[in-house]
Amino acid sequence: MGQNRAEQIKIVTLAALILLIALLHWLSGFQESPYYGVICRFYYLPIILAGIWFALRGGMAAALIISVVFAPHLMFQWGQVPLENLNQALEVLAFNVTGFVTGLLSLRIHRQRQRAEKNMQQLADSYAKLREQADMIVEIEDQLRRADRLTALGELSAGMAHEIRNPLGSIRGTAEILQDALKDNSRYAEFGQILLNEVDRLNQVVEDFLSFARPADPQQKHFYPTRVLHEVVHLCRQQALKSHVELLWDEQELPAAVGDEAQFKQVFLNLILNALQAMVEQGGQLQISSWEDSERWIVLSFSDTGPGIAAEDLDRVFNPFFTTKDDGTGLGLAITYRIVNNHCGRIRAVNRPEGGAQFILSLTPADQSCGSGDGDG
């Protein structure tokens, strides 16, 4: 609509200009007027404008119209001054040559501009594709580096865990015997309990190491996220109350997803406990939401109102041994990432604009093969 309106304005402008010049031409009289020849030159202005605005068809149309307007002058004066007749006939020819040349040049410029715009669009598309591929390569390299770290940690933990676990069992058994032998009011009973607690803590670290050492199950399993999350939320209610955290869950029935039920119970537990630990000092709110997106991913969101994650740490929260807690091992989120990745899921951490952190977990529906998932973090 806008382009048609602009063309109409140009046509009206050309018509008005031709009429104005023709009127001045007729009012000036014939050759005896000193302005006659100057006014004839004005006819070239609408011809050139028409050629520039409407290319070849515009230039030729304007030249033909002006030739028709100019024809009566040629007819009325024909034979009076032979040399002037020739000049005016050549003037009409010049009108048409000017319209043709101007229109042709404008047409060539228009086509060159179209080719240039097409080339620029192709370059822009190529650049966008290259940028997308470069981002994908960087992301894949990051995943490969993370996978290498996890693999190395798994191999290391497999050797260490078994060597440490047996002595830990002996130490715990001995500590229990000693504690039973001591009276409850003995001043040494407290040290016995500390010994048991520290052994249990070391044993939990070993369990975390072994989680990396276990190979992924090649058989595709499925579980119901709502059912597992319901159980985990129920288990964490008391811990949330102690941490002065309001645990909110917009419970919705979700379809089955690819994954092992026991392992994803650990995933949900890690994410909830991680959020509760982030808000343990000031309290807050943990909002759990779930939905299916347009690409059929089963999405679960864990949003807290804690201090959030430092911008420089967002890309490292899933790395083994990375932790901001004084007593943390840095394995909880790393284990979570590995479980999700092994089941063709995706997980990422972001900071909420209103404050706090958000972990977004995307799971592959059970009716899709695990190979169709991206599995990126």
C-alpha positions, 0 to 999 in steps of 0.5 A: 500500500505504501509503495503504490501511494509513493508511485502515485505521488511521483506520477502526479508530480511528473504530470503537473511538471509537464503541464506547467512547462507546456503552459509556460511554453505556449504562453511564451509564444514562438521563436520570437520570444527570448524565453522560448529556447530556455523553456524547451530545455525544461522538458528534459527535467520530467524526462530524467525524473521519470527515467530515474523513478520508473526506469526505461518504461518511465523515461520513454513514456515521459518522452513520448508524452512531451513529444506529443505536447511539443508536436503542435509547435512543430506543426504550426511553424513548419516551413516558416524557418527551415533551419529552425524546423530541423532544430525542433525535429532534432529536439523531439528526437533528443527528448526520446533519446534522453528518455531511453538512455536515462531509463536504461541507465536507471534500469541497470542501476536498479538491477545492480542494486537488487543483485547487491542486496541479494548478495548482502542477504546471502552474506548475512545468511551465511554469516548467521549460519557460520555464527550458529555453527561456531556457537555449536562448536564451542558448546560441543567442545565445552561438553567434550571437556566436561565429559573428559573431566567426568570420565577421568573422575569416574576412572579415578573414583573407581580405584579410590572408592573401593580402597577407601570403603573397606577401611572405613567400614572397619573404622566405623565398626570399631567406633561403634564397639568403643561407643557401646563400651563407654557410658553415656555420661562418659566424657569420651562418648562425645568423641565417639559420636564425632568419629561416627559422624565423620566416618559417615561423611567420608562414606558419603563422599565415597558414594558420590565418587562411585556414582561417577564410576557406574557406567550408563545403563544402555537399556532405555528406561522411563519414569513418571516425573510427577510421581517421583517429584511428589515423593521427593518434595514430601521428603524435603518438606521438613528440611524446608521448614527447618531452613525457613523456606516456603516450598511451592509446587504447582503439581501437574501430571506429566507424561512419562520421560526417558530416565531411571526412576532411582537416579532421577530421584537423586537429581530432584533431591540434589536440586531441591537440597541445593536450593535449600542450602542456598537459602539456609541463612535468610530463608525464602521461597522455592518454586517448582514448576513443570510443563511441556514446551512446543518441542515436546520437552518435559520441562521442570523449573526449580526457582529459589529466592536465594543470593543467586550464582555469580556470573563467572560461576554460571558455566562452572556449577556443573563441574566436578569439585566446584563448590562455594560451600565450606563443607561441600564436595562439589559433586552434587550438581556434577552428578546431577548433570551426568545423570541428566546427560546420560538420559538425553536430557538438558539442564542449565542454570540461570539467574532470575531477574528478580533475584535468586537462581533457577535450574531448568531441567528438560527431559525427553518424552518416553515415546521418543528414542534417547538418541533423538535428544540433544543431551546438552547441558 
